[in-house]
Amino acid sequence: MSTHVRHPIWLPALRPADARTFASLYAVESFARATISSVIPIQAYEILHNERIVSILYTIVSLMGLSVTLFMPMLIRRFARRWVYTAGCVLLAIGSAFFVTHTLPGQIAGMLCRVMGASALSITLNLYIMDHIRKTDFMQAESLRMAWSMFAWTGGPTLGIFLYTHFGNYAAHGAVVVFAFALLCLFWFYRLSDNQSIRPGKSRPANPLANIGRFVKQPRLRLAWLIAFGRSCFWTTFFVYGPLFMVITGEGKLAGGLLVSAGNALLFVAIFWGRAGRRFGGRRVMTFAYFAMAAMLFAAGGIGEAAPLLTGALLLCGALFTIALDALGSTAFMRSVRSYEKAQMAAVYRTYLDFSELTPPLVYSVVLTFFGLGSVFVTLGILAAFCGFVTWRYLPKAF
């Protein structure tokens, strides 16, 4: 009987997952999402012809996507992480198919698929990161991940607007399908292993409401959620109301795409913010970033439509400080969560993104009833100042 077994040569040669592995996955994912980040609000405005109704549309979609996020741990336990991640890639592609219809039902379905796909990708990727990266390296890994995504968030929005205005719906949303397929291939090439404590099985997972209760009872997790919520609200406002502001003030669609791309071009400074966090402490850097962001937003709101380009420049300055929170903010959660409930708490933590897409449009729809578009930035500035105070007051100095 032969004892010789032929093994594929390339399988053992693949290096273990590290910070660059997750940075590359996040970069390709960012291309899939960033390409139409400026197209979606403009397309919604073309369909609805009213910025207030656009805000309501975003509110409805975010509310529907929130329930999917809370049930994500059940899906992970039932189907394993790799299949949930795969489903996230597929949902991004399906969403593009709905967007090309350029109808209100298609717009809603496309936005919902996009929210569900982003939720699946975000939660599973965070779980993989916490499994493969040491806690002491979280700050470095997160800053690297943000920096690598710079290329996507810089060129993506402008590319999407260019394709949309020159070649139409199919070109812009077709690019998303290409990036989603590339992400799926890269993920399966890395062959990331699932944590055996979160393996699929027949046992019934905990009720999502019970997960929320356990999350809320832990002060550090609540604080981590608030930090993430505040900075995510900025990006929601920046991506949606930045392009709308440029279109409404007469600067044009391309100016809106350039504004978003310019803001994301600053993501390369995430590496420097990461170094600043290691040198001066995450608490000091995040507190400073929040207060500086608030100052820029108050100035942008005060100037408003009187000088659109100056307002855009102030929003870019606000983005510079928000990137510090992107680079450092998630470490507050990763260092605080207990290992045996990572999946459950990661799903609840991920709701900051859903609420940041849900709450601002809801609040702004009320504010815009009484005030001009500049009031959106003032409202966000108040939230940033509050988050800065809470971070300074309650985040341990050890961070």
N, C-alpha and C positions, 0 to 999 in steps of 0.2 A: 504493500500500500504506500502510495507516495505521501511524503510529509512536506513537500514543497508547496507553499501557497504564494501566489503572486498578489502583491498589494499594489494599489495605485501609488505611484511615486510621489505625486503632488500633495496628497492628503496630509501626511505628517509634516510637510514643509510649511504649512500655514502657521504664522506666528500667533501667539495668544492675543486675545483682545486687549487693547490698551486705549489710552486717551485718543490716539489718532484714529483708531477703529471707529469710535463713536462720533468723533468729529467729522469723519468722512461720510458716515451715514446721515448725520444731521445736515451736512452741507448739501447733499443730493436731495434730501427731503425738503430743504429750504428752497431749492430751485423749483420743486414741484408746487410749492405753495406761493412763493414770492412772485412767480411769473404773472399771475392774475390777481395779485393783491390789490393793485390799483384799478384793474379792469372791472372787478366785481361791483364796487360802489358806483362807478361811472355807468356801467351797464344797468344797474338797478335804477339810477337816476333817469336814464333814457327811457326806461319802461314806466316809471311812476311819475316823473316830472315834478317831484316835490321832496326836498331834503328831509322834511319832518316825517313823511311816510317811509322814506328810506330808513330812518332811525327806527321806526316801528317794525319794519321788516327784519332788521338785524336783531331786534329784541325778541321777536317771535322765534326766529331760527335758533338763537342762542338758548332760549328756554327749552326748545325741543331737544337740542343737543346735550343739555345738562343731564337729562335722565340717562342717556347712553353712557356718559362718563361714570355715573354712580354705579351702573351695573357692569362696568368693565371688569372688576375682579371676578365676578361670576363667569364671564366669558373666558378669562384667562385660566381659571381653574378647570373649566370644562374642556377647552380646546387647546390649551398650552399657548405660551407666549408667541412662539414663532408663527402660529396660524393667525393670531390676533394682529400681529404686525403685518402679515401678508394681506389680511383683510383691509387694513388701513391703506396700504398702497393701492389696492383695487378700488376702494371707495373714492380716492382722489381722482382716479381715471373715470369712474362712472359719473362723478360730479361734473366733469368737463362735458360729458355727453349730454347732460341735462342743460348746461349753460348755453350750448350752441343753438338751442331752440329759440332763444331770445324772447321768451314768454314769461309771464309772472309765475305760473306753476313750475316751469322749468327752472326759473331763477331760485325759487324756494327749495326745490328738490336738490339743485346743484349746491346751494349753500349748506343744506343739511348734510349731504354726503361729505362735503368738505370738512364740516365740523366733526362729524363722526370719525372720518379718516384721521384727522389731526389728533383727536383724542386717543385713538388706538395706538398711533405711532408714538405719541408723547409719553403715555403711561408705560408702555412696554420698553421703550428706550431708557427711561429713567430706572426701571427695574434692572435692566442689563447693566447700566452704569454702576448702580449700587452693589451689584454682585461682583463686578470685575475690577473696580477702582477702589483703592484704599481711602478711608475717610480723610487721612492727612493729605491726599492728593486731589480731593474734590475741587478745591479752588482753582488749581492749575488746570485740571481737566475741563471744567466748565468754561474758563476763560478761553482755552484753546478751541472748544466747540463753538463759542460765539464768534471767535476770530475767523474760523474757517467758513462760517456761514456768511461772512461779509460779501464774498463774491456773488452768492445767490441773491442776497437782499439788496445788493448794489445794482447789479445788472438786470435782475429779474423784473422788477416793476417797469423799468423803461423798456425792456424787451417786450413785455406783455402789451404795453400801450402802443408801441411801434407796430407790432403784429396786428393788434386790434384795429388801429386806425388805417393801416395801409393794406392789410390782407383779410381783415374781417374776423368773425367769431372762430371759424374753424382753425385758423392758424394759431391764434392765441391759446385757445383751449387744447388744441392738438399738441402743443409744446408740453403741456402738463402731463398728458398721457405718456409722452416719451420719457420725461423725467421720472414719473411714477414707475414705469417699467424698469428703468435703469436702477432705481432704488431697490426694487424687488430683487433684481439679479445680484446686486452688491450684497444685500442682506443674506441671501442664501449662499453666496460665496464665502462669507465669513463664518457661517455655520456656528452661530452663537448658541451656547448650551443654556438650557432652562434650569433655573434653581429647582432642585428636587422638592423643596418645601412648598413650592407653588405649582406642583405638577397637576395635570388633569386627573380627575377622579370622580367617583360617584357620590362622595359626601356632599351634603348640601352646604353651600357657602353661607356666610353670615349675611343677614339682612343689610342692604345698603344703608338703611336708616340707623342701624346699630353701629355701622362703621363711622357714620357722621358723629354719633354720640361719643364714641371713643376718641375721635379726633378732637372734638371740641373740649373734652376734658383735659387735654394736654396743652398747657399754656405755650410751650415753645412751638408746637405745631400750629397753633392759632396765629402766633406772631409770624412764623414763616409764610403762612398763607396770606397774611395782610401785606407783607413785603412784596410777595409775588403779584398780588392783586393790584397794588398801586402802580407798579412799573408796567404791568400788562395793560392797564387802563390807558396809559400814555400811548402805547403802540396801537391800541385799537383806535384811539382818537386820531393819531398821526396818520394811520393808513386809510381811514375812512374819511375824516373831515379835512385832512390836508389836501388831497386831490379835489374834494368838493369845494373847498375854499378857493383854490386856484381857478376852478372852472366858473364858479359863481361870480368871482371878482373880475373875470375877463382875461385872466392870464392864460387860459387854455388847458386842454387835456394833457399835452406834453409837459407843461410846467408842473402839473400834478404828479406825473410819473417821475420827473426829474427830482422833485422835492423828496419823494419817498426813497428814491435811489440814493440821493445825497445823504439822507439820514442814515441809511443802512451802510453806506460806504464808511461811516465812522465806526463800524463794528470791529475794525482791526485794533482799535484802542482797547478792546476787551482784555488783551494780553497785558497791557500796561495797568489797567484797573486791577487785574488779578495780582500783579506784583505789588501795587499799592496796598491792596488788602492784606497781603502777607507781611508787608513792612509796618503798616500803621494800624492794622486790625480791621476786620470787616465791619465792625460796628461804626467806627469813625467814618470810614469811607462811604458806607451806605447812608448814614445820616446826612453827611455833607451833600451827597448826590441828590437826595430827596429835596433838601432845602434849595439847592441851586436850581433844580428842575422847576420847583414852584415859582422861583423868581422869574425865570424865563417865560413861564406860562402866563403869569400876571402881566408881564410886559407885552407879550403877544396879544393877549386879550384886550389890553388897553389901547393898543394901536389898531388892531383889527383890520377892517376893510379900508382904512384911510391910506395905508401903505402896505399893500399885499406882499411885496417882496421882502420888506423889512420884517413883517410878521413871519414869513417863511423862514428867514434867517434866525429869528428867535426860537422858532420851533426846532430848527436844526441844533441850536445850542442846548435845548432841552433834551434832544435825543442823545447828545454827547454824554450827559450825566445819567440818562436812563440806562445806557450801556453798562455803566458801573454796576447797576442793580441786576442787569442780565448776567454779568460775569460772577457776581458774588451772592446774589439773593437766594438761589436754590440750595446753596451749601447749608443754609439755616435749617432747611428741611432734612437734607441728607444726613446731617450730623445728629439730628434729634429723633428720627424715626427708629422704632424698635425693629430688629431684624425679622422677627417672626410675623410681623403684620405690615411688611413693606407694601405688598400688593394692595391691601385694603386702604391703607393710609395714603398711598400714592394716588389712588383714584379720587379720594376726597380732596387731596391737595391739588390735583389737576383741575378741580372745579374753579380754581381762581381764574383760569383762562376762560371758562364758560361764563362766569359771572362778570369778567372784565369785558366780554363781548355783549353781555345782556344788560348790565346796569348802566354803563355810559349812554348808549342810545336811548334807553328809557328815560334817564334823567334829562338828557339833552333835548328830547322831544318836548318835555315840559318847559325847559328853559327857553328854547327857541320860540315858544309861543309868545313870550313876553319881551325877549331881547334879541339882539342881532347875533350873527355867527361868532363874533369874538367872545361872547359870553361862554361858549363851549370851553375855551381855553382857560378862562378865569375859574370856572367850575372845577376843571381838572386840577388847577393850581391849588385850590383849597384842599382837595384830597391829598395831593403830594405833600403839602405842609403838614397835614395830620399824620400821614405815614412816617414822615421824617421825625416828628416828635415822639411817636410811639416806638420807633426803632431806637432812638437815642435813649429813651427812658427804660425800655424793658429788654432789649437784646443784651445778653451777657457780654461782658468785656472780652471773654475768651474767644468770641467770634471775630 
